[in-house]
Amino acid sequence: MTLLALVALLTVWPTALAAAPGLCVGPVCGDEFTRSAQYHWQLRLRLSDQQGHRERLVVDCRSGALSPSQGLVERGYAGAVARRACRLAGEG
């Protein structure tokens, strides 16, 4: 998307980019992906599911471990989103 098209989209519909779900696997979507400043193999992400549950996670891309290991969002799908994010970031 060119910069001009992006500016036009934001002026016509300012919430258009905020509404994008990010990276989804099944009923769980992840967004706000950031890499840890201290450990390049760690990613921080925000997960949400179709039931409205939201939580923030840290994933160790070397082992695939999620922290916290228990939570409101189903961990099978959360792990799949995390593994895909690690692959896309070049860490998995």
C-alpha positions in Angstrom: 0.0 0.0 0.0 1.5 3.3 -1.0 1.8 6.1 1.5 -0.8 8.3 -0.3 -3.3 5.5 -0.2 -2.6 4.9 3.5 -3.2 8.6 4.2 -6.4 8.6 2.2 -7.6 5.5 4.0 -7.0 7.1 7.4 -8.7 10.3 6.5 -11.8 8.6 5.2 -12.0 5.7 7.7 -9.6 6.3 10.7 -10.3 3.0 12.4 -9.6 0.9 9.3 -6.1 -0.2 10.3 -7.0 -0.7 13.9 -9.7 -3.1 13.0 -7.3 -5.6 11.3 -7.1 -8.7 13.4 -3.4 -9.5 12.8 -2.3 -13.1 12.7 -5.1 -15.6 13.3 -5.2 -19.4 13.8 -8.6 -20.8 14.3 -10.6 -18.6 16.7 -7.5 -16.9 18.2 -5.8 -13.8 16.8 -2.6 -12.2 17.8 -1.5 -8.6 17.3 0.9 -6.0 18.7 3.9 -8.3 18.1 7.2 -6.9 19.6 10.6 -8.4 20.0 12.2 -8.3 23.4 15.0 -5.7 23.6 17.1 -8.0 25.8 16.5 -11.4 24.2 16.0 -11.5 20.4 14.4 -14.9 20.6 11.5 -13.7 22.8 8.4 -12.2 21.2 5.6 -10.3 23.1 2.1 -10.4 21.7 -1.5 -9.7 22.5 -4.0 -12.5 21.9 -7.8 -12.4 21.7 -10.4 -15.0 20.9 -13.9 -14.9 19.6 -15.4 -15.0 23.1 -13.8 -11.7 23.9 -10.9 -12.9 26.1 -7.7 -10.9 25.8 -4.3 -11.4 27.2 -0.7 -10.6 26.7 1.9 -13.3 26.3 5.6 -13.8 26.0 6.8 -16.6 23.8 10.3 -18.1 23.8 10.8 -18.9 20.1 13.7 -21.4 20.9 11.4 -23.8 22.8 7.9 -22.5 22.0 7.2 -22.0 25.6 4.4 -19.5 26.5 4.4 -17.4 29.5 2.0 -17.5 31.4 1.4 -21.2 30.6 -2.3 -20.9 31.7 -4.9 -18.3 30.8 -8.2 -17.4 29.3 -7.2 -17.9 25.7 -7.0 -21.6 24.7 -3.3 -22.5 24.7 -3.4 -24.9 21.7 -4.4 -22.1 19.4 -2.3 -19.5 21.3 0.8 -21.8 20.7 0.0 -22.0 17.0 -0.2 -18.2 16.7 3.0 -17.9 18.7 4.9 -20.5 16.5 3.7 -18.8 13.3 4.8 -15.4 14.6 8.2 -16.8 15.5 8.6 -18.2 12.0 7.6 -14.9 10.4 10.1 -13.1 12.7 12.8 -15.4 11.6 13.3 -17.0 15.0 11.7 -20.4 14.5 
